[in-house]
Amino acid sequence: MKLSQEEIKHIAKLARLELTEEELLKYGEQLSAVLDYIDQLKEVNVEGVEPTAQVTGLVDVWREDRVRDCPETEREAALYEAPELEGRQVKVKRVLE
C-alpha cells in the first residue's frame, strides 16, 4: 500500500514529528512496507486458530501493597537530594496539561 506524500505529512503531523523532505521519503517508504506486510497477513487463513495475547506462559506476579517505614537517615538523604521541597515533600513539575 503506497502512501502519498500528503498522507505521510499528515501522519507526521499527528505524531508531532517535524521531518525533512528526505525523512518524509525514507519513513514513507518504511511505513508503506509495513502496511504491505499487514496486507499479506490479512490473507493468512486463521480458521480454527485460537487468539492469543502472549505465548510465553508468563503471568503477572502480584503482591499485597504494604506501607513500610524507612529509616530516618534514608528519608533525610532523599529529601536532601531533591531539587525542590514543599514542606517535607518533594515538589515536582506538573505532568498534566
C-alpha positions as CSV (number, residue, x, y, z in Angstrom):
1,M,0.0,0.0,0.0
2,K,1.8,3.1,-1.2
3,L,1.1,6.1,0.8
4,S,1.1,9.6,-0.8
5,Q,3.3,12.4,0.4
6,E,0.3,14.2,1.8
7,E,-0.7,11.1,3.8
8,I,2.9,10.8,5.2
9,K,2.9,14.5,6.1
10,H,-0.5,14.1,7.8
11,I,0.7,11.1,9.8
12,A,3.9,13.0,10.8
13,K,1.8,16.0,11.9
14,L,-0.4,13.7,14.0
15,A,2.7,12.3,15.6
16,R,4.1,15.8,16.1
17,L,7.2,15.0,14.1
18,E,9.0,17.7,12.2
19,L,10.5,15.7,9.3
20,T,12.7,16.9,6.5
21,E,11.8,16.0,2.9
22,E,14.4,13.3,3.0
23,E,13.0,11.8,6.1
24,L,9.5,12.0,4.7
25,L,10.6,9.9,1.8
26,K,12.5,7.4,3.9
27,Y,9.9,6.9,6.6
28,G,7.1,7.0,4.0
29,E,8.7,4.0,2.2
30,Q,9.2,2.2,5.5
31,L,5.6,2.8,6.6
32,S,4.3,1.7,3.2
33,A,6.3,-1.5,3.5
34,V,4.8,-2.2,7.0
35,L,1.3,-1.7,5.6
36,D,2.1,-4.0,2.7
37,Y,3.2,-6.7,5.2
38,I,-0.1,-6.2,7.1
39,D,-2.0,-6.7,3.9
40,Q,-0.1,-10.0,3.4
41,L,-1.1,-11.1,7.0
42,K,-4.7,-10.4,6.2
43,E,-4.6,-13.2,3.6
44,V,-3.5,-15.9,6.1
45,N,-6.1,-18.5,6.9
46,V,-6.5,-18.4,10.6
47,E,-9.6,-20.6,10.8
48,G,-9.5,-22.7,13.9
49,V,-6.6,-20.8,15.4
50,E,-7.3,-19.7,18.9
51,P,-6.5,-16.0,19.6
52,T,-3.5,-15.4,21.9
53,A,-2.3,-12.3,23.7
54,Q,1.1,-13.7,24.7
55,V,2.7,-17.1,24.2
56,T,5.5,-17.2,26.8
57,G,3.3,-18.6,29.6
58,L,4.4,-15.7,31.8
59,V,1.9,-14.5,34.4
60,D,1.8,-11.3,36.4
61,V,3.1,-11.6,39.9
62,W,1.1,-9.6,42.4
63,R,1.9,-8.8,45.9
64,E,0.0,-7.0,48.6
65,D,0.8,-3.3,49.0
66,R,2.2,-2.6,52.4
67,V,3.4,0.6,53.9
68,R,6.8,0.2,55.3
69,D,8.7,2.8,57.4
70,C,12.1,3.7,56.0
71,P,14.9,4.8,58.3
72,E,15.0,8.5,59.1
73,T,18.6,8.7,57.7
74,E,17.5,7.4,54.3
75,R,14.5,9.8,54.3
76,E,16.7,12.8,55.1
77,A,19.2,11.8,52.5
78,A,16.5,11.5,49.8
79,L,15.0,14.9,50.8
80,Y,18.5,16.4,50.7
81,E,18.9,15.3,47.1
82,A,15.6,16.7,46.0
83,P,15.8,19.7,43.7
84,E,12.8,21.4,45.4
85,L,10.8,20.8,48.5
86,E,7.4,21.9,49.7
87,G,7.3,21.2,53.4
88,R,8.7,17.7,53.8
89,Q,7.6,16.6,50.3
90,V,9.5,16.6,47.0
91,K,7.9,19.2,44.7
92,V,7.8,18.1,41.0
93,K,6.6,19.7,37.8
94,R,3.0,19.3,36.7
95,V,2.5,16.3,34.4
96,L,-0.9,17.2,33.1
97,E,-1.6,19.9,30.6
